[in-house]
Amino acid sequence: MADEEVVRELLAAVPAGCSWLVPITGDDGRIADFRVAATSDQIRDIYGRGAQRVDSSLRELYPSLVDGPLWRLYVEVMTTGRPGRTDEFRYDGSHFEISVHRVLGGLLVWWTRVDEHRRRMDRTELLGSLGWAEYELVSGQSEWSPGMYRIFARDPAAGPLSRADQAAGILPEDRGITEAAWQTLDVGATSDVTVRFLIDGQVKHLRILSDLSRDATGRPVKIYAVVQDVTARIATRSEIERLSDQVRLGELTALAEHRLARQLQQMIQPVPAGSFELDGLQAMVSYLPAESALQVGGDWYHAQTLPDGRVVLAVGDVAGHGMEAANGMAHLRFALVAWLSAGIRDPGLLLQHLNRLCAQLGITATAVVGVYDPETRQLPWARAGHMAPMLGRSGRSIDLDRPPGLLLGAEPEADFPVAQARLHRGDLVLFYTDGLVERRGDVSRRAAEVRDHLSAISAAPGPDPLPAIHRLLHAPSPDDDTCTLAVHVKS
């Protein structure tokens, strides 16, 4: 028998679902149970247990497993020594792929939770407007992911579009692009093209990355493709390029340049006309330009309910004014959305990524990011040189306890510690940029005024207190834009 301590130390660090099971035999010499001799502590079981399962038996841990299909597979592999596998094992509402090998006098079991993996894939596709497809060149059969059906506005029950129907949807002016893509695949390279399709009467710009698989003789057998709907990005980029071209051509005065920056801000982050719903929250955004027409800042916000039910709340401010600040604001806001779509939820890690981006762009900025969990009412948040959010509760208001956090772009490898705030039903939380309090005169006096307003409203918030906050704070700064994001905890 192998040294169990060595095996335990090795498997505990493996970042995958794996366990080493040692058989327990009865008086008749037959396998009566299995003991968990070692297991990964990185991937937990469906009950959240890691290494604490060690030295427990399967009968104790998973009683309904006994004498079932997986149990019989374990006994068979232990008896015959031949590896086994099941792709359709279901336990307590979860779906697993499991492979079993006889190793060191026991069983090495590798498992993957398929339903969780599929959920993550579906979220990624939805947030990134993505889909994937496979096409068998020999049989002509296609397979689509759920994202492809969303992109092509097609009922999944109807199955994938035929290649002929897909080709018919391409705008005539872009059909030469598809020919170029085929030529690229034919020479063994990966194709990356953007093609316009007419789908449900709407022109969509689809970026298609494709690769060709060949058999042992070199004959093409399958096409793999990843498709992303980039219509909104191209429309935004086209508008940005149009505005930038006007500036570069010298057609506009300095005043017009700042007007363009204002248009760019409004295009990238339109401000909702009133309050809007987030999961467990009511939110309202206010964006006030500076009184000075030339002082266009880089203030931005983001408020979104994520697919897992959590809510991201963020505001920030890029240093400088005019097109440069507006351009930096666009980079940061779109980058934040991209990292959220990749599944990053830790506010400190999100700020680390934004910090490295600022260092690469050569800009500085401040920001505060929180990710609220409506089930627990926990608000983990982090800041980078930014003011702490204000909390209004039962007629009192305070600044949330402020964790350390350097200015974005000041130090490329800085850390951003995460603070925790526990919210209550009826709480008001105000995220804001410095234009709200940094007025000519005493900054602390203006901050106290804002807290007084928040205290007064939180004393009797009513069903929708956010318009009242908006009215009280709606006063432009002489020299800087002001962005506020106010949220009311509803449940």
C-alpha angles and dihedrals in degrees: 000000000000122000100274094203091059092048091047092052092049098047094042089067097045109113093217139072106276138139137180112221123196117203121242112209128205130224090277092057094248124127108267100169145343127242120214099236096171138358143172115270092196098068115044128208121250090276093054095254122144129164092349086083090071113119092014120117125239090240089060096042102039109014095172089058093070115112091357127124095278092046090053090049090054092051092047094051092045091050100042102028091225115131117247137200141188125190097183107052113143125190129173093342096314128110122221142184108212133185123189130198131177106239133167094347094311141061125280105207122193118190137180124194100227098187092056091047090051092048090054091049091050091050091049092050093048096047094042096041086238138151137170132215138187124201124194107215094198100047098026090229120145132200123200133192119227089260092063091058090051092049093049093039089234131148109246089220088067092058127223121328115259117250089250092054091047091051090049090057094058114101110250092239090060100047090095088061091061090051089053089050091055091050089051092052091046092061091051100259130124114256121225114179138149114222131181118234130187104227122172090341092307127107110232127189108221122190108210123195111187140174134189124230120206134194126237091280093053095253114145110248109161142019120213117198138179114200127196127186103228096167095118093045093051092047090051093044091049091052092047091049090049092052092044092049090055090055094045092050090056094237094133137058125235089264091054090050090060090047087055090051089053090051089049091052092050092047095051097042112020112194115234113240094234143355119317138196126258124173105292092346142084113215138189130186127206123190118183123182118223117265089241108081092212097053103085109164135199098245116150142168139194128197120171142150106231124218092257090058097255120123126226116213120184143156130179146168128216115213116249135030141262128023094340092058092043091050091050090048090054092051094051097044095047091044091053090052090049094051091047089052088054089060100258109148104160108107092209092052092047089054090048089057092046089048093054090047091052090050090052092048092045094236135120127219145159126232144166121205129187131177110203122204109207092195095060098019087229117149112196108189142168135193139209110204090317134126116265117252116260120239122208117195132164096337097319131094133195140165112258112253102277120230119206117268132160125226112276110261095020096102119012096213101040122142124227113207117216122234124202126225124184110211128203131213108275095026120141119213123189123200112187146163124240094262087079095064108014098086128145105284130023113003093194091054092053091047089052090052091053091049090050090054091048092048093051094051094043090055090071107005099172123198095306114015096163098091088055090054089048093052094049095048098037098112121117122233116238094231111019142042117254124216123182130181112192122186132189119204104229103175 
